Amino acid sequence: MNTLSKIVIPIFVVFVVFYGFKKKVSIYDAFLEGAKEGLMISFNIFPSIIAMVFAINIFLDSNFVYEVLSIFRPILEFVNIPLEIMPMALLRPISGTATLAIMNDIFINYGPDSYAGRLASVLQGCTDTTIYVLALYFSSIGIKKTRYSLPVGLFADLVGITVAFLITMLFF
């Protein structure tokens, strides 16, 4: 298996080069055009990334989330969900980086093998950064009408969060 994984990419590159020759495509020019488009997309996305990271860091550093969620502490304790997980569950659709920072804090404070650490890990794997994807990628290629993308993505995140809680309660 290790040998196979080392040769897959070179075989794919050779296949693309031969396919390009067969179709009489200027491979080098097509590669350069793709690289230019990739750089332009990166330059278009960069300001949005900086703004989002800046806003989320201010939001997290203010401890506003923890103060608001402390109202729900009795309910969360009843269903065996640590309060520290909830900001991660709420921010996961917005930013993967912010939730990784929260998960790192949970690992430091409780340990990765604790119930909170395992729940944070499962939650990180069961959800996606829906709003981040819609805001960044849709805007970078000019999609204006997202139609059902946001509600369906947020519903999928809600299902992922619920399943993460259930899986962690069942197995850990």
N, C-alpha and C positions, 0 to 999 in steps of 0.2 A: 504494500500500500504506500509506503514511504517513497519508493522509486516512482510509482505511478504519479504521485502528487508532484514530484519534481519535474516530470516531463510533460505534464498536461499543458502548461502555458507555452512552452516552446513549440509544441505540436500545433497549438491553436494559432500562434503567430505565423508559422510556416504555412498553415492552411489558408490564412487570410492573404498572405503574400501571393501564393499560387492562384487563389481565386481572383485576386486583383489582376494578375497577369492574364488569366483566362478571359476576363471581362474587358481587358484592355483599358484599365483604369490607371492613372498616374498615382501610384501608391504613395510616394513621398509627398506629392502636393496635397493629396487627400488627408494624409497624416498631419501636415502643417495646418491645413484648414480646420481640422478637428481640434488641434491644440489651441489655435487662435480663439475658436468658439468657447472652449473650456475656460480660457483665461478671461474672456469677456463676461461669461456667466459668473466667474469668481469675483470679478470686480463689481458686478451688479449686486451680488448677494452680500458682499462684505459689510456695507453700511447697515443693512438690516440685522446682521448677526451682532455687530457691535452694540447697536441700540437695544436689542433684545437682552443680551447678556448684562448690559449696564442696568437696565430696568429691573431685571430679576434679582441681581445682586443687591440693589437698593431695597427691594421688597423683602428679601430674606434677612438682610442685616438689620432691618428695623424690628424684627421679632413680632411684627404685627400678626402674622399668620398664627404663631403659637398662642398669642393672647386671645385671638378670636376663637381658635379651636379648643381652648381650655374649657369653654362652656360645655363642650360635648364630652368631657373627660368621663363622667359617670357612665354614659352610654357605651363609650369605647371600652372602658374597663369591663363592663358587663359582657361584651362580645369578644373579649380578649384581644383587642387591637391596641397596640401602643400609640399614644398620642403623637409621638415623634414621627410615625409613619404617615400621618394624614397630610402634612405639607408636601410630602413626596408624591402621594396619590393625587393631590390637587394640582401640583405643578408639572407632573409628568406629561400631560398633553401639550404643555407650552414649551418646556425646555428640558432636554436630556442632560445637559451640563449641570443645570441647577439640581436636578434629582440625583445625579452622581455625587455632587457635593453633599447633599443631605444624606445619601447612603454612606458616604465616607465618614461623616460625623456619627452616624449610627454605629458603624463598625468601630470607630475609636471609642465611643462611650459604652457600648454594650458588647462588642465583639462580633465577628462575622458568624460565629456558630450559635449565637443567642437567638431566641425566637424573633426579636426585632430585626436582627441581621439577616436571618433567613427570609423573613417576610419582605424586607427591603429588596433582597436579591430576586425573589420570585416576582415581586411587583415590577421591578426594572425589566424583567424579561417578558412579562405578560402585556405590557402596554407600549404605546408608541407616542411620538411627539407630533400629534395630529395638527395642532395649530401652527407649530413651527414649520411643518412640511407645507401646509397650505399657504402660509404667509410667505415663506422664502421661495419655494420652488415654483408655485403657481405664479407668483409675481415676477419671477426671473424670466419666465418664458411667455409672459403676457396674458395669462388666463384671467379674465375679469369675472366671469360667471362660474362660481364653484358649485352651484345648484345644491345637490344633496351631499357633497363631500364633507362639509363640516358636521352636520348632524349624524351622518353615518359613522364618521371617524370618531366623534365623541362618544357615540353609543358603543362602538367597539372598545374604546378605552374604558368605559364604565363596566362592560362585561369583563374585560381583562383585569380590572381592579377587583371586581367581585370574585372572579375565579382565583386570583392570587391569594385573597384572604381565605377562601375555602380550601384551596390546596394546602396552604401553610397550616391551617388549623387541623386538617386531616392527617397530614404526614409529619408534622413537627410538633 
